[in-house]
Amino acid sequence: MNGDMAASSSRIMLGPLVAAIDQGTSSTRFLVFNSKTAELLSHHQVEIKQSFPKEGWVEEDPREILQSVYECMERTCEKLTQLNIDISNIKAIGVTNQRETTLVWDKETGEPLYNAIVWLDLRTQSTVERLINKTPGRNKNHLKHKTGLPISTYFSAVKLRWLMDNVDEVHEAILSHRAMFGTIDSWLIWCLTGGKKGGVHCTDVTNASRTMLFNIHTMDWDPELCSYFGIPMEILPRVRSSSEIYGLMKSGALTGIPISGCLGDQSAALVGQMCFQDGHAKNTYGTGCFLLRNTGSKPVMSDHGLLTTVAYKLGRDKPACYALEGSVAIAGAVVRWLKDNLGIIDGSEELEKLAASVGTSYGCYFVPAFSGLYAPYWEPSARGIICGLTQFTNRSHLAFAALEAVCFQTREILDAMNQDSGIPLNQLQVDGGMTSNRLLMQLQADILCIPVVKPSMPETTALGAAMAAGAAEGVSVWSLSPEDLSEVTSEKFEPQINPEESEFRYARWKKAVQKAMNWETTEPICNGNGETSIFSSVPLGFYILGSMLMLIGAKYISGQK
């Protein structure tokens, strides 16, 4: 009896709960928080399969993504019931997602018309090169004044253009007005609010700002940008704020609960880290690495290769806040590559052990430019290299170099951010899966020469989505007033090496990056008559020249006999 009383009293004590769907590149999670204390009560996680149909292509199955969301919801509700927590206390659900990942589905059948093309995907490189070549002065920043973004394979518009040009089903669905475009947030919200039976087709300002179709000043889809990419505006979702009721759950244990928060994952982490003031910044270590600095109510354009993006808009009538962002494509993905492609580690724990066993890369540098280089270079033709190898180098040194690569890439975007803002950060707030690696956190402090601060509750991305959902008008169970925000406990990593050594290693890294540049080009070079020259391909040119020389040599030798 006492146990039952304790259980029921603990149920009463908890008050309103808020849930978050966190759909990332490598996994889906569903998490439930106490809205009064921000405490994480329960969660469930499911890995997502990535497919690589061709070199540089990265896809995921939208059906599998949706199924993983349902599975995580059901499992988490079961866990809460086992903990004697009443799931009817869940008052709202927030959505946070991998950004830029692009899909098109049929609104009549509810079926995706192709796999989701993941943000990392490089198939649009030739499209991007063609678009840049058409701009005055071959300027990749031609659309930046409206979008805050360079023309790059990273963003959704070029992926959508590829789908329209290369997938018959997509082309036909657009002609017959059955097509819907969305990033992952739009797909999930549409499906969860009824799908083909009245599902809500919407996105939020943060996800919209990553498409290259959204004007970050007018805060809406831009007709000129849409016509530039040849995209019909009728297939686009309606743009909403990051915190309002979009619709209600239509199936499962949580039927009837409002979905009332939506933020791209990096914006959600900024909110979850309570970076609400101009100058506040955080770095998230996930598949990629993303450093965002709140710039307040005005968009700041970067002169040093950073993106200008919408940070959040926490309510229909609230002002939008902007951020400068440094995006790195490959961070945690390097662990997956060492495990799945090279087979030299079993997982991230082994990577940390191997790296710690040597404590140095012994002059080995690893530039993991698998998808080209993102900020601050925006160089799609770069490719990954490992250099500085000697006979002494072993897999432990390579493991250390892989961790250092994450830290050096963060240093590059932090330097760019400091130059743009003129006010250097004096410490770095961090979050994301890789922050559990203590060696990485210490290395990061050493390479930045400033302290690194990690919250004890690492799920800040999901927390940000839950905060937006709980604070929405009509839900109002989570206060975002500064005096009501929970105190966050954290751990601080102080730099432990002298700055001279740090600078020496960083200079070597920069040298390695230069070696990775201009490796791969897809657009053939034309000669003066507009004809393509076989010598535009350097390897092919060498091959043909070499073959001709061998033939001439063979003829000469046979003539000598």
C-alpha positions as MATLAB code, in Angstrom:
seq = 'MNGDMAASSSRIMLGPLVAAIDQGTSSTRFLVFNSKTAELLSHHQVEIKQSFPKEGWVEEDPREILQSVYECMERTCEKLTQLNIDISNIKAIGVTNQRETTLVWDKETGEPLYNAIVWLDLRTQSTVERLINKTPGRNKNHLKHKTGLPISTYFSAVKLRWLMDNVDEVHEAILSHRAMFGTIDSWLIWCLTGGKKGGVHCTDVTNASRTMLFNIHTMDWDPELCSYFGIPMEILPRVRSSSEIYGLMKSGALTGIPISGCLGDQSAALVGQMCFQDGHAKNTYGTGCFLLRNTGSKPVMSDHGLLTTVAYKLGRDKPACYALEGSVAIAGAVVRWLKDNLGIIDGSEELEKLAASVGTSYGCYFVPAFSGLYAPYWEPSARGIICGLTQFTNRSHLAFAALEAVCFQTREILDAMNQDSGIPLNQLQVDGGMTSNRLLMQLQADILCIPVVKPSMPETTALGAAMAAGAAEGVSVWSLSPEDLSEVTSEKFEPQINPEESEFRYARWKKAVQKAMNWETTEPICNGNGETSIFSSVPLGFYILGSMLMLIGAKYISGQK';
ca = [
       0.000    0.000    0.000;
       2.782    2.421    0.970;
       4.508    1.658   -2.342;
       1.300    2.518   -4.246;
       0.896    5.720   -2.266;
       4.493    6.687   -2.981;
       3.976    5.936   -6.644;
       0.792    7.963   -6.866;
       2.301   10.850   -4.906;
       5.357   10.820   -7.223;
       2.955   10.960  -10.200;
       1.266   14.023   -8.717;
       4.612   15.659   -7.909;
       5.841   15.528  -11.504;
       3.341   17.966  -12.990;
       3.133   18.562  -16.764;
       5.522   16.639  -19.025;
       6.697   17.572  -22.522;
       8.090   15.150  -25.110;
      10.480   15.620  -28.031;
      11.104   13.682  -31.219;
      14.812   14.039  -32.083;
      15.288   12.685  -35.600;
      19.011   12.830  -36.366;
      21.189   11.605  -39.218;
      22.250    8.391  -37.500;
      19.404    7.755  -35.038;
      15.903    8.672  -33.885;
      15.071    9.363  -30.253;
      11.951   10.146  -28.270;
      12.524   11.849  -24.918;
      10.206   13.002  -22.136;
      11.056   15.924  -19.830;
       9.577   17.401  -16.663;
       8.563   20.927  -17.739;
       9.191   22.381  -14.277;
      12.732   21.046  -13.724;
      13.896   20.203  -17.299;
      14.805   16.735  -15.956;
      14.943   13.920  -18.520;
      12.578   11.191  -17.280;
      12.825    8.542  -20.002;
      13.828    8.013  -23.614;
      14.314    5.419  -26.332;
      16.676    5.405  -29.312;
      16.685    3.542  -32.650;
      19.558    3.572  -35.163;
      18.812    4.671  -38.752;
      20.357    2.882  -41.740;
      22.173    5.041  -44.264;
      22.619    3.786  -47.818;
      25.363    4.841  -50.206;
      24.089    3.785  -53.670;
      26.989    5.494  -55.471;
      30.153    7.291  -54.456;
      29.217   10.524  -52.681;
      25.505    9.606  -52.482;
      23.847    9.359  -49.045;
      20.198    8.309  -48.674;
      17.765    7.228  -45.963;
      14.362    5.552  -46.208;
      11.560    7.970  -45.136;
       9.330    5.023  -44.162;
      12.043    3.655  -41.883;
      12.461    7.108  -40.327;
       8.710    7.365  -39.640;
       8.577    3.808  -38.270;
      11.526    4.559  -35.963;
       9.597    7.554  -34.543;
       6.550    5.375  -33.773;
       8.771    2.692  -32.219;
      10.608    5.211  -30.012;
       7.292    6.724  -28.878;
       5.765    3.358  -27.958;
       8.906    2.104  -26.149;
       9.271    5.351  -24.175;
       5.601    5.248  -23.126;
       6.115    1.644  -21.940;
       9.178    2.724  -19.925;
       7.238    5.611  -18.339;
       4.408    3.249  -17.362;
       6.961    0.923  -15.731;
       8.259    3.957  -13.785;
       4.672    4.639  -12.631;
       4.564    7.877  -14.601;
       1.175    8.651  -16.140;
       1.605    9.320  -19.885;
      -1.573   11.438  -19.885;
       0.641   14.074  -18.215;
       2.416   14.590  -21.570;
       0.941   17.916  -22.687;
       2.877   18.621  -25.887;
       5.385   17.187  -28.363;
       8.251   19.037  -30.054;
      10.057   17.964  -33.223;
      13.742   18.504  -33.955;
      15.469   17.074  -36.993;
      18.500   16.724  -39.226;
      18.263   19.792  -41.425;
      18.457   20.124  -45.252;
      17.706   16.406  -45.831;
      15.185   16.465  -48.666;
      12.214   14.349  -49.690;
       9.160   14.478  -51.928;
       6.014   12.427  -51.336;
       2.603   11.856  -52.940;
      -0.144   13.574  -50.956;
      -2.815   11.176  -52.279;
      -1.077    7.881  -51.449;
       1.060    9.211  -48.577;
       4.056    7.379  -50.046;
       7.555    8.853  -50.541;
       8.491    9.095  -54.245;
      12.206    8.502  -53.602;
      14.537    8.030  -50.648;
      15.397   11.078  -48.552;
      18.583   12.694  -49.898;
      20.711   13.365  -46.810;
      22.354   16.759  -46.191;
      25.837   15.205  -46.625;
      25.043   13.953  -50.136;
      27.317   15.132  -52.993;
      25.367   14.068  -56.113;
      24.472   17.710  -56.850;
      28.095   18.852  -57.188;
      27.868   19.274  -60.984;
      24.565   21.190  -60.585;
      26.210   23.499  -58.048;
      29.254   24.093  -60.275;
      26.924   24.871  -63.198;
      24.883   27.337  -61.095;
      28.021   29.076  -59.803;
      29.472   29.316  -63.334;
      26.294   31.100  -64.437;
      26.552   33.803  -61.744;
      28.330   37.127  -62.343;
      32.013   36.592  -61.513;
      31.390   32.899  -60.704;
      30.343   33.927  -57.212;
      29.106   31.172  -54.871;
      27.648   33.911  -52.615;
      25.362   35.201  -55.381;
      22.175   34.449  -53.353;
      23.634   35.159  -49.915;
      22.003   38.615  -49.568;
      18.595   36.863  -49.435;
      19.399   33.411  -48.043;
      22.473   33.929  -45.850;
      23.923   30.844  -47.594;
      26.452   30.059  -50.345;
      25.335   27.961  -53.333;
      26.356   24.510  -52.102;
      25.460   20.808  -52.283;
      24.548   21.112  -48.569;
      21.174   22.860  -48.936;
      17.769   21.526  -49.983;
      17.024   23.478  -53.197;
      19.697   21.727  -55.290;
      18.653   18.301  -53.923;
      15.027   19.035  -54.814;
      16.114   20.187  -58.290;
      17.980   16.873  -58.719;
      14.861   14.893  -57.734;
      12.754   16.852  -60.239;
      15.295   16.294  -63.023;
      16.174   12.657  -62.364;
      13.213   10.859  -60.758;
      10.260   10.327  -63.126;
       7.818    9.747  -60.260;
       8.695   13.142  -58.769;
       8.422   14.919  -62.121;
       5.021   13.300  -62.836;
       3.673   14.016  -59.340;
       4.563   17.697  -59.735;
       2.804   17.880  -63.123;
      -0.330   16.239  -61.665;
      -0.248   18.442  -58.515;
       0.200   15.488  -56.153;
       3.750   16.287  -54.958;
       4.703   17.606  -51.535;
       8.230   18.699  -50.696;
       9.586   18.799  -47.196;
      12.568   18.437  -44.947;
      12.310   15.695  -42.289;
      10.293   17.891  -39.886;
       7.592   18.445  -42.553;
       7.384   14.738  -43.394;
       7.026   13.740  -39.729;
       4.479   16.428  -38.817;
       2.402   15.654  -41.941;
       2.371   11.912  -41.168;
       1.764   12.271  -37.408;
      -1.143   14.733  -37.890;
      -3.049   12.441  -40.274;
      -0.994   12.075  -43.459;
      -3.203   11.704  -46.538;
      -6.257   12.157  -44.262;
      -5.751   15.840  -43.499;
      -2.108   15.927  -42.374;
      -0.629   19.394  -41.781;
       2.005   20.351  -44.380;
       4.235   22.860  -42.597;
       7.796   23.653  -41.579;
       9.311   26.168  -39.192;
      11.460   29.208  -39.964;
      14.712   27.496  -38.902;
      14.303   24.540  -41.272;
      12.983   26.790  -44.066;
      16.094   28.974  -43.762;
      18.260   25.986  -44.826;
      16.591   25.388  -48.190;
      18.009   28.329  -50.255;
      14.368   29.096  -51.167;
      13.607   31.191  -48.065;
      14.222   34.916  -47.696;
      15.621   35.457  -44.190;
      14.554   39.138  -44.236;
      10.899   38.743  -45.321;
      10.732   35.426  -43.389;
       8.896   33.631  -46.201;
       9.450   31.653  -49.405;
      10.924   33.924  -52.048;
       9.343   33.796  -55.555;
      12.616   34.914  -57.215;
      14.640   32.184  -55.469;
      12.016   29.580  -56.409;
      12.112   30.631  -60.058;
      15.950   30.688  -59.980;
      15.905   26.967  -59.084;
      12.751   26.298  -61.163;
      10.729   25.048  -58.187;
       6.912   25.411  -58.126;
       5.865   27.149  -54.885;
       2.727   24.991  -54.529;
       4.792   21.984  -53.392;
       6.379   23.900  -50.481;
       5.128   23.545  -46.890;
       3.614   26.522  -45.064;
       6.220   28.321  -42.941;
       5.297   28.670  -39.252;
       7.067   29.871  -36.101;
       9.138   27.420  -34.008;
       6.610   27.441  -31.149;
       2.882   27.125  -31.920;
       0.323   24.337  -32.204;
       0.645   22.877  -35.733;
      -1.787   19.987  -35.269;
      -2.714   17.038  -33.040;
      -1.308   13.489  -32.957;
      -3.709   11.213  -34.836;
      -2.578    7.714  -33.755;
      -0.812    5.669  -31.079;
      -0.728    6.081  -27.301;
      -0.335    9.866  -27.600;
      -3.379   10.524  -29.839;
      -4.810   14.000  -29.324;
      -1.613   15.577  -27.951;
      -0.564   18.768  -29.770;
       2.651   18.955  -31.801;
       3.641   22.498  -30.874;
       7.403   22.905  -31.281;
       9.624   22.560  -34.337;
      13.298   23.483  -34.702;
      16.148   22.276  -36.896;
      18.538   20.320  -34.664;
      21.206   23.031  -34.356;
      18.669   25.724  -33.491;
      17.112   23.359  -30.945;
      20.522   22.863  -29.297;
      20.972   26.664  -29.114;
      17.616   26.911  -27.283;
      18.405   23.872  -25.094;
      21.713   25.496  -24.093;
      19.716   28.639  -23.112;
      21.675   30.771  -25.625;
      18.973   33.448  -25.765;
      21.204   36.519  -25.719;
      23.227   38.181  -28.458;
      26.769   36.730  -28.264;
      25.828   33.398  -26.652;
      27.216   30.395  -28.563;
      27.273   26.588  -28.527;
      28.994   23.814  -30.480;
      27.206   20.504  -31.143;
      29.235   17.366  -31.901;
      27.037   14.941  -33.841;
      27.456   13.387  -37.296;
      28.814   16.821  -38.209;
      29.889   19.687  -35.994;
      27.902   22.926  -35.737;
      28.911   26.111  -33.954;
      26.110   28.691  -33.628;
      26.332   32.168  -32.146;
      23.170   34.133  -31.391;
      23.294   37.532  -33.150;
      19.930   38.821  -31.851;
      17.144   40.273  -33.983;
      19.386   41.299  -36.919;
      20.929   38.920  -39.463;
      24.727   39.404  -39.538;
      26.467   38.535  -42.829;
      29.820   36.802  -42.490;
      33.002   37.859  -44.267;
      34.767   34.660  -43.199;
      32.787   31.746  -44.658;
      30.079   31.369  -41.999;
      26.352   31.009  -42.695;
      23.653   33.434  -41.605;
      20.681   31.444  -40.403;
      17.439   31.810  -38.452;
      18.100   30.732  -34.848;
      14.457   30.560  -33.693;
      11.133   32.372  -33.590;
       9.462   31.280  -30.359;
       5.851   32.215  -31.138;
       3.729   33.614  -33.951;
       3.955   37.164  -32.640;
       7.509   36.920  -31.320;
      10.489   38.385  -33.187;
      12.823   36.087  -35.104;
      16.352   35.700  -33.764;
      19.315   35.025  -36.052;
      22.633   33.233  -35.708;
      26.006   32.943  -37.391;
      26.804   29.294  -38.034;
      29.979   27.387  -38.761;
      29.108   23.963  -40.217;
      31.523   21.023  -40.375;
      30.302   17.996  -42.365;
      32.292   15.210  -40.705;
      32.720   14.893  -36.921;
      31.067   11.798  -35.385;
      30.813   10.401  -38.923;
      34.575    9.830  -38.810;
      34.024    7.261  -36.007;
      31.478    5.428  -38.157;
      33.930    5.479  -41.097;
      36.820    4.060  -39.038;
      34.472    1.354  -37.732;
      32.429    0.410  -40.815;
      34.779    1.196  -43.705;
      38.242    0.488  -42.296;
      37.214   -1.943  -39.536;
      39.986   -0.725  -37.210;
      37.720    0.055  -34.223;
      34.554   -1.462  -32.720;
      33.061    1.864  -31.689;
      33.567    5.279  -30.119;
      34.743    3.890  -26.748;
      37.560    1.978  -28.428;
      38.497    5.086  -30.416;
      38.933    7.032  -27.158;
      40.992    4.192  -25.577;
      43.286    3.856  -28.591;
      43.855    7.612  -28.815;
      44.488    7.876  -25.057;
      47.029    5.026  -25.203;
      49.403    7.132  -27.352;
      48.396   10.703  -26.397;
      49.648   12.066  -29.742;
      49.094   11.624  -33.471;
      52.896   11.514  -33.917;
      52.733   14.025  -36.770;
      49.840   12.296  -38.536;
      47.014   14.592  -39.752;
      43.601   13.418  -40.940;
      41.393   15.773  -42.982;
      38.028   13.936  -43.259;
      36.712   15.906  -46.255;
      34.480   13.020  -47.368;
      31.781   15.466  -48.516;
      34.124   18.254  -49.531;
      34.877   20.969  -46.966;
      32.109   23.055  -45.420;
      32.826   26.185  -43.311;
      34.893   28.260  -43.640;
      36.064   27.006  -47.083;
      32.890   25.820  -48.909;
      35.048   23.741  -51.211;
      33.058   20.792  -52.643;
      36.067   19.568  -54.654;
      38.122   18.764  -51.516;
      38.465   15.106  -50.508;
      39.695   13.311  -47.390;
      43.412   12.774  -46.832;
      45.652   11.265  -44.166;
      49.177   12.671  -44.283;
      52.372   12.762  -42.237;
      52.523    8.934  -42.075;
      55.747    7.134  -41.162;
      56.597    3.478  -40.503;
      56.032    4.259  -36.820;
      52.376    5.324  -37.370;
      49.775    2.833  -36.137;
      45.987    2.771  -35.695;
      46.239    4.463  -32.287;
      47.934    7.488  -33.870;
      45.225    7.505  -36.547;
      42.539    7.389  -33.821;
      44.168   10.396  -32.131;
      44.405   12.243  -35.470;
      40.684   11.591  -36.074;
      39.762   13.208  -32.737;
      42.153   16.087  -33.383;
      40.495   16.640  -36.784;
      37.171   17.355  -35.056;
      38.917   19.861  -32.758;
      40.893   21.581  -35.531;
      37.739   21.991  -37.645;
      36.009   23.581  -34.628;
      39.010   25.901  -34.177;
      38.678   27.038  -37.814;
      35.009   27.976  -37.441;
      35.592   29.566  -34.007;
      38.380   31.746  -35.471;
      36.026   32.806  -38.293;
      33.289   33.610  -35.775;
      35.624   35.677  -33.603;
      36.755   37.640  -36.684;
      33.161   38.276  -37.794;
      31.904   39.401  -34.388;
      35.065   41.170  -33.199;
      34.390   39.800  -29.698;
      36.305   36.558  -29.026;
      34.456   33.827  -27.127;
      36.075   33.275  -23.729;
      34.637   29.776  -23.325;
      32.768   27.270  -25.502;
      29.482   25.600  -24.502;
      29.268   22.120  -26.023;
      26.728   19.304  -26.452;
      25.982   16.279  -28.642;
      26.880   12.592  -28.644;
      30.658   12.989  -28.971;
      30.914   15.123  -25.806;
      30.868   11.908  -23.739;
      34.448   11.426  -25.023;
      36.456   13.132  -22.269;
      39.713   12.998  -24.245;
      38.002   14.854  -27.117;
      36.751   17.562  -24.737;
      40.238   18.029  -23.253;
      41.803   18.113  -26.737;
      39.233   20.710  -27.759;
      40.149   22.975  -24.826;
      43.860   22.536  -25.640;
      43.434   23.366  -29.339;
      41.125   26.364  -28.733;
      43.162   27.662  -25.753;
      39.864   28.441  -23.946;
      37.759   26.397  -21.464;
      35.123   23.983  -22.817;
      31.886   23.730  -20.794;
      29.719   20.618  -21.073;
      26.273   20.348  -19.427;
      25.752   17.228  -17.295;
      22.503   16.518  -19.222;
      23.784   16.102  -22.800;
      20.382   15.949  -24.586;
      20.181   19.685  -25.209;
      18.824   19.323  -28.775;
      15.749   17.408  -27.599;
      15.432   19.728  -24.600;
      15.277   22.755  -26.930;
      12.439   21.190  -28.950;
      10.577   20.315  -25.729;
      10.992   23.885  -24.425;
       9.578   25.325  -27.683;
       6.624   22.887  -27.550;
       5.880   23.473  -23.862;
       6.043   27.266  -24.220;
       3.630   27.408  -27.195;
       0.452   29.451  -26.917;
      -2.381   27.095  -25.957;
       0.049   24.764  -24.120;
       1.990   27.155  -21.859;
       3.444   24.602  -19.439;
       7.079   25.718  -19.877;
       8.196   29.246  -19.065;
      11.110   30.657  -21.067;
      11.476   33.730  -18.831;
      15.139   34.014  -17.747;
      14.198   33.850  -14.041;
      12.259   30.574  -14.565;
      14.936   28.699  -16.534;
      16.524   25.827  -14.606;
      20.097   26.120  -13.399;
      22.277   23.846  -15.525;
      25.033   21.822  -13.861;
      28.099   21.439  -16.045;
      31.700   20.276  -16.229;
      34.548   22.519  -17.357;
      37.671   21.400  -19.275;
      40.569   23.886  -18.962;
      43.423   24.073  -21.534;
      46.435   22.061  -20.333;
      49.090   22.639  -23.014;
      50.993   25.807  -23.788;
      49.590   27.988  -26.601;
      52.801   27.679  -28.688;
      52.377   23.901  -29.037;
      48.689   24.367  -29.862;
      49.532   26.928  -32.578;
      52.222   24.669  -34.082;
      49.771   21.745  -34.387;
      47.080   24.023  -35.826;
      49.482   25.399  -38.461;
      50.315   21.820  -39.535;
      46.594   21.078  -39.781;
      46.098   24.095  -42.068;
      48.902   22.761  -44.272;
      47.130   19.376  -44.477;
      43.836   21.086  -45.426;
      45.544   22.784  -48.382;
      46.683   19.346  -49.615;
      43.029   18.155  -49.590;
      41.779   21.030  -51.774;
      40.754   20.909  -55.474;
      40.936   17.131  -55.639;
      37.764   16.374  -57.556;
      36.041   18.419  -60.258;
      33.044   17.234  -62.245;
      32.515   19.985  -64.806;
      34.641   19.395  -67.938;
      36.741   22.395  -69.001;
      35.978   23.746  -72.474;
      38.577   25.010  -74.905;
      38.210   28.384  -76.639;
      35.765   26.981  -79.228;
      33.372   25.777  -76.530;
      34.464   22.177  -77.115;
      35.415   19.906  -74.263;
      39.095   18.998  -74.226;
      40.193   15.515  -73.216;
      43.052   17.215  -71.397;
      40.550   18.887  -69.028;
      40.765   15.639  -67.067;
      44.301   15.673  -65.724;
      44.575   11.889  -65.113;
      43.116   11.182  -68.579;
      45.439   13.761  -70.142;
      48.474   12.131  -68.537;
      47.226    8.693  -69.565;
      46.813    9.687  -73.221;
      50.096   11.610  -73.347;
      51.856    8.662  -71.699;
      50.283    6.208  -74.155;
      51.379    8.347  -77.127;
      54.930    8.573  -75.796;
      55.021    4.790  -75.251;
      53.794    4.193  -78.816;
      56.398    6.601  -80.243;
      59.057    4.950  -78.042;
      57.998    1.459  -79.136;
      58.103    2.487  -82.785;
      61.535    4.024  -82.314;
      62.873    0.895  -80.557;
      61.385   -1.452  -83.189;
      62.950    0.722  -85.896;
      66.347    0.345  -84.201;
      66.327   -3.462  -84.403;
];
